[in-house]
C-alpha cells in the first residue's frame, strides 16, 4: 500500500512542476517576440505575488474548510484555464497586454498555493518524511526537465504560445488527477487562525536570535538577484544565438539532482555556514560567467553558469529550509516554513523582479546587444558579492 502511495505521489509531483516548467523558461522570449519585451518582469512578478498571497489563502481558507485533494484539484483546473487562455490576448484579433498579464496573474494566484498543498499531501501520506520525501520531490525536478525538453527541444516552441497551452493542459490533467488522491481533511479545521500565524510573526519571535536575523536578511537579499535568472536568462540565450534556450536551462535542474544528493554530506562535513556561503558564492560565479561570456557569446561559459543552478538553489533555498526546520519546534514548524516562502519567493524575488525589469529596460532600451548584456549581468553579480560579504561578516553558526 505504501509503495502504491509513493507511486501516486511521484506522479503528482511530476505533474506539479511540469506545469510550472512548461512556460516559466519560455515566457520572456514569447513576450519579446510579441512586442512585450519591456514588461517581461511583470509576467514574472506574478509568481512573487502568488507566493505572498499563498500563505493567506492556505492559512485562512484552504487549511480550515476544505479537503486538501479538492482544493488542489480545483486550483489546478482554474490555473490551467488561465494560463491556456493568456496567449489569446498576446496575438490574434484581440491583443491586450494588461489582459495577458492579468491572466498570468490569475494563473499564479491559483498555482502557487498548490506547491505547498502538494508537499502537505506527500507529508500526510508518507510514514518516513525525512527519507521518503526527497525522492518524491525529485520527481518534481524531473517533471520540470521533461517540460523543458518537450516545449523547447522537441517542439521548438520557445517563442510561441505552445508552452502556455501545454502548461494549461497539464493543469487540467493535474486537477482531475488530484480528485483521485486519498481524502485528506483540512488540517486547521476548528482552529482559530490569526494574521500573525499566517505571516509567521510568532515563529519569527520564537526563533529570533542574532544569527537567525542575519540569515533571514541574507535570504531576502540573495533572492533579489535570483529574480533575474528565469525572467532574463532565456532572452539572453536567444540573443547569444544559443538554440532551444528553455531546454538548455533544464541543465540547471539536472544539476539540482546532483547537488541535492551531496547536500547531506556537505552539511555533515562543513556545517551550515559553509553550505550557505557556497551557495551564495555560486550566485556570484554564475553572474560573473554570464558577464564575461556575453560580449563574445562564449557558449561553454554560459552553460557553466546555467549548470551552477543546482548549487545556487539547493545550497541556499533547500539548505535554508532545513535550517529553519531544525530550529523550529513542532508547534511553529508550519509557520516557520511559511515565513521562509514569504521572505524568499515573495518579498525577495518580488523586489528582485522589479529591479531586474527596471535595469533591463534602462540598459537595453530597444536593443539587446551582447555588450549591453554584459552590463546587465554585472549588476546582480556585484549585488551578490555584497550580500555574500555581509553574510560572512554577520552570520555566526549557533552551536546545538
Secondary structure, DSSP 8 states (H G I E B T S, - for coil): -HHHHHHHHHHHHHHHHHHHHHHHTTHHHHHHHTT-GGGHHHHHHHHHHHHHHHHHHIIIIIHHHS-HHHHHHHHHHHHHHHHHHHGGGTSSS---HHHHHHHHHHHHHHHHHHHHHHHHHHHHH-S-HHHHHHHHHHHHHHHHHHHHIIIIIIT--TTSSHHHHHHHHHHHHHHHHHTTS-----TTTT----HHHHHTHHHHHHH--HHHHHHHHHHHHHHHHHHHHHHHHHHHHHHTT-SSHHHHHHHHHHHHHHHHHHHHHHHHHH-HHHHHHHHHHHHHHHHHHHHHHHTTT-HHHHHHHHHTHHHHHIIIIIHHHHHHHHHS-GGGHHHHHHHHHIIIIIIIHHHHHHHHHHHHHHHHTT---HHHHHHHHHHHHHHHHHHHHHHHHH------
